[in-house]
Amino acid sequence: MYPTSHARSRGFTLVELLVAVAVMALMGLMSWRGLESMGRAQDGLQTRSDDLMALQSTLSQWGADLDAIEAQPGLQSLEWDGRALRILRRSSVQAQAGLLVVAWARRSRDGQSYWSRWQSPHLLSRGDIEQAWQRAALWAQNASQEDRRLEVPTVRINSWQIFFYRGNAWTNPLSSADALKPAVSGVQAVVPSRELGDLPDGVRLELNVSLGQGLSGRLTRDWARPVLGAAS
């Protein structure tokens, strides 16, 4: 007996359609979750990469500041007071532009603690240097609106510490005689000098960074004072 035309043209039943729709919905949900998971992973990798690049750039600037330390008779060139590290450095523009006072400190912004850098305008007299030196210390404690415009938050940290290398040993500058000579008042023009005899032989930076998963923990960075007259 041959099937009738009515049996040959029979379509899907309602139950079959519901089952097909449910399967398609389940497959779509699984695909969406897979794409969402891939997106989160990609965002995490990008964030980690951005954090790592920011840290590398910050440490490069840190090293550049120390490499450019400028000693002036009667003026402090490097000082750690437990809150900020202040540096008197040469300009990266040109020698005639003057000197700069740079400070590094842990500063709070938007509820996060950042390792921040402050830089003065170019300075041409001892009086300007002394004023900027004191201003840098005040910035680290209680920054004014003007000083906030001169600071640059770099990477998130929980804490940090500085050690100086003198006499073949690392010491805490606050517990040793590492303070440089006090500044002498005056308005004489600044004369560039490469004499760094009063500085420590090295500076150790210890950062407790907080950059997210995989980039948190203690980081140590040592800087050694260049030997004067050494071949490059």
C-alpha positions in Angstrom: 0.0 0.0 0.0 1.5 3.4 -1.0 1.5 6.4 1.4 -1.0 9.0 0.6 0.0 12.6 -0.4 -1.4 13.8 2.9 1.2 11.7 4.8 4.1 12.7 2.6 3.4 16.4 3.2 3.1 16.1 7.0 5.3 18.8 8.7 6.9 19.0 12.2 4.8 18.6 15.2 4.6 21.2 17.9 6.7 19.1 20.3 9.4 18.7 17.7 9.5 22.5 17.1 9.7 23.2 20.8 12.6 20.7 21.2 14.4 22.3 18.2 13.9 25.8 19.6 15.2 24.7 23.1 18.3 23.1 21.6 19.0 26.2 19.5 18.6 28.4 22.6 20.9 26.2 24.6 23.6 26.3 21.9 23.2 30.1 21.6 23.6 30.5 25.4 26.7 28.3 25.4 28.2 30.2 22.5 27.5 33.6 24.2 29.1 32.4 27.5 32.1 31.3 25.6 32.5 34.6 23.8 31.9 36.4 27.1 34.6 34.4 28.8 37.0 35.0 25.9 36.2 38.8 26.2 36.9 38.8 29.9 40.2 37.0 29.4 41.3 39.4 26.7 40.4 42.4 28.8 42.4 40.9 31.7 45.4 40.4 29.5 45.2 43.9 28.2 44.9 45.3 31.7 47.9 43.3 32.8 49.9 44.4 29.8 49.0 48.1 30.5 49.9 47.8 34.1 53.2 46.2 33.2 54.1 48.9 30.7 53.2 51.6 33.2 55.4 50.0 35.8 58.3 49.7 33.4 57.9 53.3 32.3 57.8 54.5 35.9 60.9 52.6 36.9 62.7 54.0 33.8 61.8 57.6 34.9 63.0 56.7 38.4 66.3 55.7 37.1 66.6 58.7 34.9 66.0 61.0 37.8 68.7 59.4 39.8 71.2 59.3 36.9 70.7 63.1 36.5 71.4 64.1 40.1 73.2 67.4 40.3 75.4 68.4 43.2 75.6 72.0 44.2 77.9 73.3 47.1 75.8 73.9 50.2 72.6 72.4 48.7 71.0 69.1 49.3 70.9 66.8 46.2 69.2 63.7 47.6 67.1 63.3 50.8 64.7 60.7 52.1 62.5 61.8 55.0 60.4 58.7 55.4 57.6 60.1 53.2 59.3 61.5 50.1 62.5 61.1 48.2 63.7 64.5 46.9 66.2 64.8 44.1 68.0 67.9 42.7 68.6 67.0 39.1 69.8 68.4 35.8 67.2 69.3 33.1 66.7 66.9 30.3 66.2 69.8 27.9 69.5 71.7 28.1 72.0 72.8 30.8 71.0 76.5 30.3 67.4 75.8 31.2 68.4 75.4 34.9 67.9 72.6 37.5 64.8 70.7 38.7 63.6 69.5 42.0 61.9 66.1 41.7 60.0 64.3 44.5 58.6 60.8 44.7 56.0 59.9 47.3 52.9 57.7 48.0 49.9 59.8 47.4 46.1 59.0 47.6 43.8 59.7 44.6 40.2 58.5 44.2 40.6 56.1 47.1 43.7 54.4 45.7 47.4 54.8 46.8 49.7 55.7 43.9 53.4 56.1 43.7 53.5 59.7 42.5 56.1 62.0 41.0 56.3 65.8 41.5 58.5 68.1 39.5 59.2 71.8 39.9 59.6 74.3 37.1 63.1 75.0 35.9 65.2 76.8 38.6 68.0 79.2 38.0 68.9 80.5 41.5 69.7 79.0 44.9 66.8 80.8 46.4 64.4 79.1 43.9 66.0 75.7 44.6 65.6 76.1 48.3 62.0 77.1 48.0 61.2 74.2 45.6 63.0 71.8 47.9 60.7 72.8 50.8 57.7 72.8 48.6 58.4 69.2 47.5 58.4 68.1 51.1 55.1 69.9 51.8 53.6 68.3 48.7 54.3 64.8 50.0 52.5 65.7 53.3 49.6 67.9 52.3 49.6 69.0 48.7 48.1 72.3 47.6 45.9 72.6 44.6 48.8 74.1 42.6 51.1 71.2 43.6 48.5 68.6 42.7 48.7 69.9 39.1 52.4 69.2 39.2 52.1 65.6 40.3 51.8 62.6 38.1 50.3 59.4 39.6 52.1 56.4 38.2 51.4 52.9 39.6 49.3 51.7 42.6 51.3 50.7 45.6 50.6 49.8 49.2 53.9 51.0 50.7 57.5 51.8 49.8 60.9 52.1 51.4 64.3 53.6 50.6 67.8 52.4 51.6 71.2 54.0 51.0 74.4 52.1 50.3 77.3 53.5 52.3 80.4 51.8 53.8 79.6 48.5 52.0 76.2 48.2 53.7 72.6 49.1 53.0 71.2 51.3 55.7 68.0 53.1 56.4 68.7 56.8 55.8 66.5 57.8 58.8 68.6 55.8 61.2 72.1 56.7 59.9 74.1 59.8 59.2 73.0 60.0 55.6 71.6 63.5 55.6 73.5 65.9 53.3 74.7 69.3 54.2 72.0 71.9 54.8 71.2 74.5 52.2 72.9 77.9 52.3 70.6 80.8 51.6 71.5 83.1 48.6 70.4 84.1 45.2 73.6 83.3 43.3 73.2 81.8 39.8 73.4 78.0 39.7 76.6 76.6 38.2 76.3 73.0 37.0 78.6 70.6 38.9 79.3 66.9 38.5 80.9 66.5 41.9 78.8 63.8 43.7 81.1 62.9 46.6 78.4 63.5 49.3 75.9 61.1 47.8 75.5 57.5 48.7 77.0 54.9 46.5 73.7 53.3 45.8 69.9 53.7 46.4 67.6 50.7 46.9 63.9 51.1 46.2 61.5 48.6 47.7 57.9 48.9 46.3 54.9 46.9 47.6 53.0 47.1 44.3 49.3 46.5 43.9 48.6 46.3 40.2 46.1 43.4 40.2 46.4 39.6 39.8 49.9 38.5 38.8 51.5 41.9 39.3 51.3 42.4 43.1 53.9 42.0 45.7 57.4 43.3 46.6 59.6 44.7 43.9 63.2 45.7 44.6 65.2 48.0 42.3 68.9 49.0 43.0 70.6 52.1 41.5 74.3 52.5 41.6 76.0 55.8 41.4 78.0 56.2 38.2 81.7 56.3 38.6 83.1 59.6 37.6 85.6 59.4 34.8 84.6 55.9 33.9 84.6 54.9 30.2 81.2 54.8 28.7 
